[in-house]
């Protein structure tokens, strides 16, 4: 068994003129323009990203930093190969989209650093089994197209023998110069090889070219699949530098990520050994554990939303709900707030547009804490509840009231203040202040029991006095009372 070298996995090593995948997402046909490859861009691969070295990116640009590919599966998650990232730190990586021409050097690329790496726990560096990983981006690439991984049911058809698939990447385009990578990605159309050749050891003939197969000691077909193409008598293959990039199939209406470029023989595009890809359908549990969204089945209801924010007043909670990226599209959300006695209050967010929505639950008690949850509704189907968030209605304080005010000889005045309520939030300001024309304003804190004593008032001066209280949500002031200092 040969040891699969790192990064042996994917730049197109032959011209590609095979038809595009079926369905509305298929790419516009592209004429071969470069040696042993087809230059992008392709609408099929708008989700394609390059994975690179952060230091090289900052010093020389992304086209010099790129060493692997990846697939954007949500605004913050990228699927790539484990061998690309298993021995590096997240802080050392950068991810970039291509521009509209498929170029890493264009002005309209989108770039993010990486905040976390999740490598499959059973990744084997020798056999390359379980060669898959998920990157979490530090900055969400919102608005960039994404692709969903294939489900087990879909994979039965999309990865069957001779199923059409496509691959893309920025890897080497000439095996004689394996470390010279283009700045514009290449695209190629391939065919899935049968398991009898991919792990079974049998030869396989494609368009008149007989390919050697991999035996059971070389390929584990449970977690790997093989693919190669032929165009105009030339072998279409992946090569050095495309590792981690996508192998995609089509359901007829939508694309699916069916494979991740993993390894191959050191010389690309030969009959001796075809390209090997991590079989995405074998890693559903791992990918879901990393938060990767999957396409819903036709009878699947909406996924639980997220209660992403709760703000409040003294008698209400305003709840922001963020939709899930999976499941059926909701028609509405129902939000509930349940107190300790089990009494529920609710509000509804109707016809959300896909982004966050919000509604306000009113008539709540500031002395109570509430458990807030949300559900998504799609027709007759209802999601499970969101994760619980505990919140309490708090707002600005109640207006205080001066119930007693009296001036004393020597420039003193005493006050009693009532209705000192923070409405669920502690009072951070409690004062009485007295103002008059032409003299300084005098202040004093309101002590325990609502008592305040102001000194140094100007004798024979009439003051306007008021109580002022505040919490973190606002401030309230009493009605003024007048008194003449003695």
C-alpha positions in Angstrom: 0.0 0.0 0.0 1.4 3.4 -0.9 1.4 6.1 1.7 -0.9 8.9 0.5 1.2 12.1 0.5 -0.3 15.3 2.0 -2.0 17.7 -0.4 -2.0 15.1 -3.2 -5.6 15.7 -4.1 -6.8 18.1 -6.6 -6.0 20.5 -9.3 -7.4 19.5 -12.6 -4.7 17.8 -14.6 -6.6 17.6 -17.9 -8.8 19.7 -20.1 -12.5 19.3 -19.3 -15.2 19.3 -21.9 -17.7 17.0 -20.2 -21.2 18.3 -19.9 -22.2 20.2 -16.7 -24.2 18.6 -14.0 -28.0 18.6 -14.6 -30.3 21.0 -12.9 -30.7 24.8 -12.7 -27.5 25.2 -10.7 -25.3 23.8 -13.5 -22.4 25.9 -14.7 -22.2 27.7 -17.9 -19.9 25.7 -20.3 -16.3 26.9 -20.3 -13.9 26.4 -23.1 -10.5 24.9 -22.1 -8.1 27.8 -21.8 -5.1 26.5 -19.8 -2.8 23.4 -20.0 -4.4 20.4 -18.4 -7.4 22.3 -17.0 -10.4 24.5 -17.4 -10.2 28.0 -15.9 -13.1 29.2 -13.7 -15.3 30.8 -12.7 -18.2 28.4 -12.6 -21.6 29.2 -10.9 -21.5 25.7 -9.5 -18.6 26.6 -7.2 -19.6 30.0 -5.7 -19.2 28.3 -2.3 -15.6 27.3 -3.0 -13.0 28.9 -0.6 -9.2 28.7 -0.4 -7.5 27.8 2.9 -4.1 29.5 3.4 -1.3 30.4 5.7 -2.1 33.7 7.5 1.4 35.0 7.6 1.9 34.4 3.9 -1.5 36.0 3.2 -0.6 39.1 5.1 2.9 39.4 3.5 2.3 38.2 -0.1 -1.4 37.8 -0.8 -3.9 34.9 -0.8 -2.7 33.4 -4.1 0.7 32.8 -2.5 -0.8 31.7 0.8 -3.3 29.1 -0.5 -2.4 25.5 0.1 -5.8 23.7 0.4 -9.5 24.2 -0.6 -12.7 24.1 1.3 -16.5 24.3 1.0 -18.5 27.0 2.7 -21.5 25.2 4.3 -22.8 28.1 6.4 -21.7 31.7 6.8 -19.2 30.7 9.5 -18.3 27.0 8.8 -16.0 25.5 6.1 -15.6 21.7 5.4 -12.0 20.8 4.4 -9.7 17.8 4.7 -8.3 16.9 8.0 -4.7 16.5 6.6 -4.8 20.2 5.6 -5.3 21.4 9.2 -4.6 18.6 11.7 -1.1 20.0 12.6 -1.7 23.7 12.5 -3.3 26.3 14.8 -6.5 28.0 14.0 -4.8 31.4 14.5 -2.4 30.5 11.6 -5.1 30.0 9.0 -7.0 32.3 6.7 -9.9 31.5 4.4 -10.8 33.5 1.2 -13.5 33.4 -1.5 -12.7 34.0 -5.1 -13.8 37.1 -6.9 -16.4 37.0 -9.7 -13.7 35.7 -12.1 -12.7 32.9 -9.8 -9.5 34.7 -8.9 -7.9 35.0 -5.4 -6.2 38.3 -6.3 -9.4 40.2 -7.2 -10.7 43.2 -5.3 -14.1 41.7 -4.4 -12.8 38.6 -2.5 -14.1 38.0 1.0 -11.6 37.0 3.7 -11.8 35.6 7.2 -9.4 34.3 9.8 -10.2 31.0 11.5 -11.2 30.8 15.2 -11.5 27.0 15.6 -10.6 23.7 14.0 -12.6 20.5 14.5 -10.8 17.5 13.0 -12.5 14.1 12.9 -11.5 12.3 16.1 -10.6 9.1 14.2 -8.6 10.7 11.4 -5.7 8.4 10.5 -2.6 10.1 9.1 -1.3 6.9 7.6 -4.3 5.5 5.8 -6.0 8.9 5.4 -9.3 7.4 6.7 -11.8 9.9 8.1 -9.9 12.8 6.3 -12.4 15.5 7.1 -12.5 18.6 9.3 -14.6 21.7 10.0 -13.2 25.2 10.3 -15.1 27.9 12.3 -14.6 31.4 10.8 -13.8 34.4 13.0 -15.9 36.6 10.7 -19.1 35.4 9.1 -19.1 35.5 5.3 -22.7 36.6 5.0 -24.2 36.8 1.5 -21.7 34.2 0.1 -23.4 31.1 -1.4 -23.1 27.9 0.6 -23.5 24.2 -0.2 -25.2 21.5 1.9 -23.6 18.1 2.5 -25.2 15.1 0.9 -27.6 13.1 3.1 -27.3 9.3 3.3 -30.5 8.9 1.3 -29.3 11.2 -1.5 -25.8 9.6 -1.5 -27.3 6.3 -2.8 -27.9 7.9 -6.1 -25.3 10.7 -6.2 -22.3 8.5 -5.5 -23.4 5.4 -7.4 -21.1 3.9 -10.0 -20.6 6.2 -13.0 -22.5 9.0 -11.3 -21.4 12.4 -12.7 -19.6 14.7 -10.2 -17.5 17.9 -10.4 -14.4 19.1 -8.7 -12.7 22.5 -8.4 -9.6 24.0 -6.9 -6.5 26.2 -7.1 -4.0 23.3 -7.1 -1.3 22.5 -9.6 -2.2 22.4 -13.2 0.9 20.6 -14.4 2.3 17.6 -12.4 5.8 18.5 -13.6 5.5 21.7 -11.6 3.5 20.5 -8.6 3.9 23.6 -6.4 3.1 26.2 -9.0 -0.6 27.1 -8.3 -2.8 29.3 -10.4 -4.7 32.3 -8.9 -7.9 31.3 -10.8 -9.5 28.0 -9.8 -10.0 25.1 -12.3 -13.1 23.1 -12.7 -13.4 19.5 -13.9 -16.2 16.9 -14.5 -15.5 13.4 -13.2 -17.3 10.1 -12.8 -17.6 8.1 -9.6 -15.8 4.7 -9.8 -17.5 1.6 -8.6 -16.5 0.1 -5.2 -15.2 -3.0 -7.1 -12.4 -0.7 -8.3 -12.3 1.6 -5.3 -11.4 -0.8 -2.6 -12.1 -4.0 -4.6 -8.9 -4.0 -6.6 -10.5 -4.4 -10.1 -9.7 -2.4 -13.1 -12.2 0.1 -14.5 -12.6 1.3 -18.1 -13.8 4.8 -18.8 -14.1 6.2 -22.3 -11.6 3.6 -23.6 -9.0 4.2 -20.9 -8.4 1.3 -18.4 -7.6 2.5 -14.9 -6.0 0.4 -12.2 -8.1 -0.1 -9.1 -7.3 0.2 -5.4 -7.4 -2.9 -3.3 -9.0 -3.3 0.2 -5.6 -2.6 1.8 -5.4 0.8 0.1 -8.9 2.2 0.1 -11.7 1.9 2.7 -14.8 2.4 0.6 -17.0 2.9 3.7 -15.4 6.3 4.2 -13.7 7.0 0.8 -14.8 7.2 -2.8 -12.9 7.3 -6.1 -13.5 9.6 -9.1 -11.7 10.4 -12.3 -12.7 11.8 -15.7 -11.7 11.6 -19.3 -12.1 14.5 -21.8 -10.9 14.4 -25.4 -8.7 11.4 -24.6 -7.1 13.1 -21.7 -7.4 12.1 -18.0 -9.1 14.6 -15.8 -7.9 14.4 -12.2 -7.3 16.4 -9.1 -3.7 17.1 -8.0 -1.4 18.8 -5.4 -2.9 21.8 -3.7 -6.6 21.0 -4.1 -6.9 18.9 -1.0 -9.9 19.8 1.1 -11.8 21.1 -1.9 -15.3 19.9 -3.0 -16.6 17.0 -5.0 -20.2 17.9 -5.9 -23.2 16.0 -7.3 -26.6 17.2 -8.3 -30.1 16.1 -7.2 -31.4 17.6 -10.4 -32.5 20.8 -8.6 -29.8 21.4 -6.0 -26.1 20.7 -5.6 -24.7 18.6 -2.8 -21.2 18.1 -1.4 -20.6 14.4 -1.8 -16.8 14.3 -1.3 -13.7 16.1 0.0 -10.5 15.9 -2.0 -8.2 13.7 0.0 -5.3 11.9 -1.7 -4.0 10.2 -4.8 -0.7 9.0 -6.3 2.2 11.4 -6.5 1.7 11.7 -10.3 -1.7 13.1 -11.2 -3.9 12.2 -14.1 -2.5 8.7 -14.8 -4.2 5.3 -15.2 -2.1 4.0 -12.3 -4.3 5.5 -9.6 -7.4 7.7 -9.5 -8.3 10.5 -7.1 -9.6 9.5 -3.7 -12.1 11.6 -1.8 -13.5 11.5 1.8 -17.1 10.2 1.5 -19.2 13.0 3.0 -22.3 10.8 3.7 -20.2 8.7 6.1 -19.6 11.6 8.4 -23.1 13.0 9.0 -22.9 12.6 12.8 -19.5 14.3 13.0 -20.6 17.2 10.8 -23.8 17.7 12.7 -21.8 17.7 15.9 -19.8 20.6 14.4 -22.9 22.5 13.6 -23.0 21.9 9.9 -26.5 22.3 8.4 -28.0 19.6 6.3 -30.9 19.7 3.8 -34.3 18.7 5.3 -36.2 15.7 4.1 -39.5 16.6 2.4 -41.6 15.7 5.5 -39.2 17.3 8.0 -40.5 20.2 10.0 -38.7 23.4 10.8 -35.6 23.3 13.0 -35.7 25.0 16.4 -34.9 28.7 16.2 -32.6 30.6 18.6 -33.7 33.2 21.1 -30.8 35.5 20.3 -31.7 38.6 22.4 -34.1 39.7 25.1 -34.6 43.3 26.1 -37.1 44.6 28.6 -39.2 47.3 30.2 -40.7 47.2 33.7 -43.7 45.2 32.3 -42.6 43.7 29.0 -40.0 41.5 27.2 -38.9 42.1 23.6 -37.6 38.8 22.2 -35.4 38.5 19.1 -35.5 35.2 17.3 -32.9 34.0 14.8 -34.0 31.3 12.3 -32.2 28.0 12.0 -30.2 27.3 8.9 -31.7 23.9 8.4 -35.2 22.4 8.3 -38.3 23.6 6.5 -38.8 27.4 6.0 -41.0 28.7 8.8 -44.2 30.7 8.2 -44.0 32.2 11.7 -42.6 31.9 15.2 -44.4 31.7 18.5 -42.6 33.1 21.5 -43.7 32.3 25.1 -42.6 33.6 28.6 -43.5 31.3 31.5 -43.4 32.4 35.1 -42.6 30.2 38.1 -46.3 29.3 38.6 -46.4 28.0 35.0 -48.5 30.9 33.7 -47.6 31.7 30.1 -47.7 34.9 28.1 -46.9 35.0 24.4 -46.4 36.9 21.2 -46.1 35.9 17.5 -43.7 36.9 14.8 -45.6 36.6 11.5 -44.1 35.8 8.1 -40.4 36.3 8.8 -38.2 37.2 5.9 -35.4 34.8 6.8 -33.5 37.1 9.0 -34.0 37.7 12.7 -37.5 38.8 13.8 -38.9 40.2 17.1 -42.0 40.6 19.1 -43.0 42.0 22.5 -44.7 40.2 25.4 -46.6 42.7 27.5 -48.4 42.7 30.9 -45.5 41.0 32.8 -44.6 41.3 36.5 -41.3 43.0 37.3 -41.0 40.9 40.4 -41.1 37.6 38.4 -38.4 35.8 36.3 -39.6 34.2 33.1 -38.4 31.3 31.0 -38.5 32.4 27.3 -38.6 30.0 24.4 -39.6 30.1 20.7 -40.9 27.6 18.2 -40.9 27.7 14.4 -44.1 26.9 12.6 -44.3 25.8 8.9 -47.8 24.9 7.9 -49.0 22.0 10.2 -45.4 21.3 11.3 -43.9 22.7 14.5 -40.3 22.7 15.6 -39.0 21.6 19.0 -38.6 24.6 21.4 -35.5 26.7 21.3 -33.0 26.6 24.1 -34.4 28.3 27.2 -33.4 31.9 28.1 -34.3 33.3 31.6 -35.2 37.0 31.7 -36.9 39.4 34.0 -38.9 42.5 33.0 -36.9 45.5 34.1 -37.1 49.0 33.0 -36.7 52.5 34.3 -37.6 53.1 37.9 -40.9 54.3 39.2 -41.3 58.1 39.8 -40.5 58.9 43.4 -42.8 61.1 45.6 -41.7 63.7 48.2 -44.2 63.1 51.0 -42.5 65.5 53.5 -40.3 68.6 53.1 -39.4 71.1 55.8 -36.8 73.9 56.2 -34.9 74.3 59.4 -32.8 77.1 60.8 -29.2 77.2 59.7 -29.8 76.5 56.1 -31.0 72.9 56.5 -34.0 71.1 54.9 -35.3 67.6 55.6 -37.2 65.3 53.2 -39.1 62.0 53.2 -39.3 60.3 49.8 -41.6 57.4 49.0 -42.1 55.1 46.0 -38.4 54.2 45.6 -38.8 51.3 43.2 -36.3 50.1 40.7 -38.8 47.8 39.0 -36.5 44.8 39.1 -33.2 46.6 38.7 -31.3 48.1 41.6 -31.3 51.9 42.0 -27.9 53.3 41.3 -28.9 56.9 41.9 -31.0 58.2 44.8 -30.7 62.0 45.5 -32.7 65.1 46.4 -31.7 68.3 44.7 -32.8 71.9 45.4 -32.3 74.7 42.9 -32.8 78.4 43.0 -31.9 81.4 40.8 -28.5 82.9 41.4 -27.3 80.4 44.0 -25.6 77.0 43.8 -27.7 73.8 43.5 -27.6 71.7 46.6 -27.9 67.9 46.7 -28.0 65.1 49.2 -28.4 61.3 49.0 -31.6 59.6 49.9 -30.7 57.4 52.8 -32.3 54.2 54.1 -36.0 54.8 54.9 -36.3 57.4 52.2 -34.8 60.2 54.4 -32.6 63.0 53.0 -31.1 66.0 54.7 -29.7 69.0 52.7 -27.4 71.6 54.2 -25.9 74.9 53.2 -29.0 76.4 51.7 -29.0 80.2 51.3 -31.2 81.8 54.0 -34.3 83.6 52.8 -34.1 81.9 49.4 -36.9 80.0 47.8 -35.8 76.6 46.4 -37.4 74.2 44.0 -36.7 70.7 45.3 -37.1 67.2 43.6 -36.1 63.6 44.1 -34.2 61.9 41.3 -33.7 58.1 41.1 -32.1 55.9 38.3 -31.3 52.4 37.5 -29.3 51.0 34.5 -32.4 51.4 32.3 -33.4 54.9 33.0 -34.1 57.8 35.4 -37.2 59.2 37.0 -37.9 62.5 38.8 -40.6 63.5 41.4 -42.8 66.5 41.2 -41.1 69.6 42.6 -41.9 71.1 46.0 -41.0 74.6 47.0 -39.6 75.7 50.4 -37.9 78.8 51.7 -34.6 78.3 53.5 -34.2 79.7 57.0 
